[in-house]
Amino acid sequence: MARSDELTNWLAAVGRPPLALIQEMGRMAIFFFNGLANIFSFPLQFFKLVQQIYFIGAKSVFVVALTGAFTGMVLGLQGYYTLVKFGSEGLLGAAVALSLIRELGPVLTAIMVIARAGSAIAAELGVMRVSEQIDALMTMDINPIRFLISPKIGAAILSFPLLTALFDVVGIFGGYVTGSFLLGISRGAYFSRIEESVSMTDINGGFIKSVVFAAVVMAVCCYRGYFVHTMAEGFGAKGVSLATTWAVVVSCVLVLIFDYVLTSFLL
């Protein structure tokens, strides 16, 4: 009897973390789709949406463009010294463009936005929760998910593809600067190879990834900030700091996981 109880306790201990993870993922999915559905409820929150587009999208332009430029320059440099070994340095433009459009553009854009906007969103919602501002909205019969979360989700879904396109274009020109001005590759060969190699399938795949990453980032960052009071590690300032760290780390990891999953379907 004692051995049976020990086995039951051991199985319960093993099964508890996976069940808790599944339960948390279910709550996050319901939270996200609730916020997504409220985007289209009337009256539309147009001005709040514009404010969030400015915060998530416009204020991320500089860091995304800067990251894209140096990423393209590094790809141009590394790609040249790899391709020259096979006498294929003329393919540098295609290698840089496809690497950016298919993979690095959506992924690095998402990570940059997580670092700049996702962390701020998680901290903002966490502070609102611990200072009881969210409870005050509920007391005034204002739906906090519609008021706080829906504009952020809508703005991210609109901003991520545009930021990804900016990253790709700046990165391609960064590779051109390295390949043409520093390494002497013909500019005509660089851009003609891009035109020959890049198809709309590649571009659409990058945009699909960016939209999915937007949903993942907003789901994680908004959920963790909104429900900071449920964390067992702490409440108040400590809880907000832990929630922000958790949101950034988990968002980055999920972006990489979803990148692999989407790549396996889109190839």
C-alpha positions in Angstrom: 0.0 0.0 0.0 2.8 2.4 0.9 4.7 1.5 -2.3 1.5 2.2 -4.3 1.1 5.6 -2.6 4.7 6.4 -3.4 4.2 5.6 -7.1 1.1 7.7 -7.2 2.9 10.6 -5.6 5.8 10.3 -8.0 3.5 10.2 -11.0 1.6 13.2 -9.7 4.9 15.1 -9.3 6.1 14.2 -12.8 2.7 15.1 -14.4 2.1 18.4 -12.5 4.6 20.6 -14.5 3.4 19.5 -18.0 -0.3 20.0 -16.9 0.5 23.4 -15.5 2.3 24.4 -18.8 -0.7 23.2 -20.9 -3.1 25.1 -18.6 -1.0 28.3 -18.9 -0.9 28.0 -22.7 -4.6 27.6 -22.8 -5.2 30.7 -20.6 -2.8 32.7 -22.8 -4.6 31.5 -26.0 -8.0 32.5 -24.6 -6.6 35.8 -23.5 -5.1 36.6 -26.9 -8.1 35.6 -28.9 -10.3 37.7 -26.6 -8.1 40.7 -27.2 -8.1 40.0 -31.0 -11.9 39.7 -31.2 -12.3 43.0 -29.3 -10.4 44.9 -32.0 -13.5 44.8 -34.2 -16.0 45.7 -31.5 -17.8 49.0 -31.8 -17.0 51.8 -31.2 -13.6 51.3 -32.9 -10.6 52.5 -30.9 -9.0 54.2 -33.9 -6.9 56.8 -32.0 -5.7 54.3 -29.5 -4.6 52.0 -32.4 -2.7 54.9 -34.0 -1.0 55.6 -30.6 0.1 52.0 -30.3 1.3 51.9 -34.0 3.4 54.9 -33.2 4.8 53.3 -30.0 5.4 49.8 -31.4 6.1 50.6 -35.0 7.3 54.2 -35.6 9.6 54.3 -32.5 11.2 51.0 -33.5 12.2 52.2 -37.0 15.6 53.5 -36.0 16.7 50.4 -34.1 15.3 48.0 -36.8 17.0 50.0 -39.6 20.3 50.1 -37.7 20.2 46.4 -37.0 19.2 45.6 -40.6 22.1 47.7 -42.0 24.8 46.0 -40.0 23.2 42.5 -40.4 23.3 43.0 -44.2 26.9 44.3 -44.1 28.0 41.3 -42.0 26.2 38.9 -44.3 27.9 40.5 -47.3 31.3 40.2 -45.7 30.9 36.6 -44.5 29.0 35.5 -47.7 31.7 36.9 -49.9 34.5 35.0 -48.2 32.5 31.8 -48.3 31.4 32.1 -51.9 34.8 33.1 -53.2 36.1 29.7 -52.2 33.8 28.2 -54.8 34.2 30.9 -57.4 30.6 32.0 -56.9 31.0 35.5 -55.5 28.6 36.8 -58.1 25.8 35.1 -56.1 26.4 37.3 -53.1 23.3 39.4 -53.8 21.0 36.4 -53.9 22.6 34.9 -50.7 22.1 38.1 -48.8 18.6 38.8 -50.0 17.3 35.3 -49.4 18.9 35.0 -46.0 17.3 38.3 -44.9 13.8 37.8 -46.5 13.3 34.2 -45.5 14.9 34.1 -42.0 16.8 36.9 -40.5 14.5 39.8 -41.3 11.4 38.5 -39.5 13.3 37.0 -36.6 15.7 39.9 -35.8 12.9 42.4 -36.3 10.7 40.5 -33.8 13.6 40.3 -31.3 14.4 44.0 -31.6 10.7 44.9 -31.0 10.6 42.6 -28.0 13.6 44.3 -26.5 12.2 47.8 -27.2 8.4 47.6 -27.0 7.5 44.2 -25.6 9.4 44.7 -22.4 7.8 48.1 -22.0 4.3 46.7 -22.6 4.8 43.9 -20.0 6.1 46.4 -17.4 3.3 49.0 -18.1 0.6 46.4 -17.7 2.3 45.0 -14.6 2.5 48.4 -13.0 -1.2 49.0 -13.8 -2.1 45.7 -12.2 -0.2 46.2 -9.0 -1.4 49.8 -8.6 -5.0 48.6 -9.1 -5.6 50.7 -12.2 -6.9 47.6 -14.1 -9.3 46.9 -11.2 -10.4 50.5 -11.4 -11.3 50.1 -15.0 -13.4 47.0 -14.2 -15.1 49.0 -11.4 -16.1 51.7 -14.0 -17.5 48.9 -16.2 -14.7 49.4 -18.8 -13.5 46.2 -20.4 -9.7 46.3 -19.7 -8.9 43.8 -22.4 -10.6 45.8 -25.0 -9.3 49.1 -23.6 -5.7 48.1 -23.0 -4.9 44.9 -25.0 -6.8 45.0 -28.3 -5.1 48.2 -29.6 -1.6 46.7 -28.8 -2.4 43.5 -30.7 -3.8 45.3 -33.7 -0.9 47.7 -33.8 1.6 44.9 -33.6 0.0 42.9 -36.4 0.1 46.0 -38.6 3.6 47.1 -37.6 5.6 43.9 -37.7 5.3 43.3 -41.5 6.2 46.9 -42.3 9.2 46.8 -39.9 10.3 43.5 -41.4 10.1 45.0 -44.9 12.3 47.9 -43.8 14.8 45.5 -42.2 15.0 43.5 -45.4 15.5 46.6 -47.7 18.1 48.2 -45.5 19.9 44.9 -45.0 20.1 44.3 -48.8 21.6 47.7 -49.3 24.0 47.0 -46.4 25.2 43.9 -48.2 25.5 46.0 -51.4 27.7 48.5 -49.6 30.0 45.8 -48.3 30.0 43.7 -51.6 30.3 46.6 -54.1 32.2 49.3 -52.4 34.5 47.3 -50.1 34.9 44.0 -52.0 34.5 45.2 -55.6 31.5 43.1 -56.8 29.7 44.6 -59.7 26.5 46.4 -58.6 24.7 45.1 -61.7 25.6 41.5 -60.8 24.5 42.0 -57.2 21.0 43.4 -58.0 20.4 41.2 -61.0 21.0 38.0 -58.9 18.5 39.3 -56.4 15.9 39.9 -59.1 16.5 36.4 -60.5 16.5 34.5 -57.2 13.9 36.2 -55.0 10.2 35.3 -55.7 6.9 36.4 -54.2 6.8 33.1 -52.3 9.9 34.1 -50.4 8.5 37.6 -49.6 5.1 36.2 -48.6 6.7 33.7 -46.3 8.6 36.4 -44.5 5.4 38.5 -44.1 3.5 35.4 -42.7 6.3 34.9 -40.2 6.2 38.5 -39.1 2.4 38.4 -38.5 2.7 35.2 -36.5 5.6 36.6 -34.5 3.5 39.7 -33.8 0.7 37.5 -32.3 3.2 35.5 -30.3 5.0 38.6 -28.8 1.8 40.4 -27.9 0.2 37.3 -26.4 3.2 36.6 -24.2 4.0 40.2 -23.2 0.5 41.4 -22.6 -0.6 38.2 -20.8 2.4 38.2 -18.4 2.0 41.9 -17.5 -1.8 41.7 -17.2 -1.7 38.7 -14.9 1.4 39.6 -12.9 -0.5 39.2 -9.7 -0.8 35.5 -10.3 3.0 34.9 -10.2 4.2 33.0 -7.2 7.6 34.5 -7.2 6.6 37.9 -5.9 4.2 40.9 -6.0 4.7 44.6 -6.4 7.9 45.9 -7.9 9.6 42.5 -7.7 6.7 40.9 -9.5 6.8 43.4 -12.3 10.5 43.0 -12.8 10.3 39.2 -12.9 7.2 39.4 -15.2 9.1 41.6 -17.6 12.1 39.4 -17.7 9.9 36.3 -18.1 8.0 38.0 -21.0 11.2 39.0 -22.9 12.9 35.6 -22.5 9.8 33.5 -23.4 8.9 35.7 -26.3 12.4 35.4 -27.8 12.4 31.6 -27.3 8.9 31.2 -28.8 9.9 33.4 -31.8 12.8 30.9 -32.6 10.5 27.9 -32.1 7.8 29.3 -34.3 10.4 30.2 -36.9 11.5 26.6 -37.2 7.9 25.4 -37.3 6.8 27.9 -40.0 10.0 27.3 -42.0 9.2 23.6 -42.1 5.8 24.3 -43.6 6.7 27.2 -45.9 9.7 25.5 -47.6 
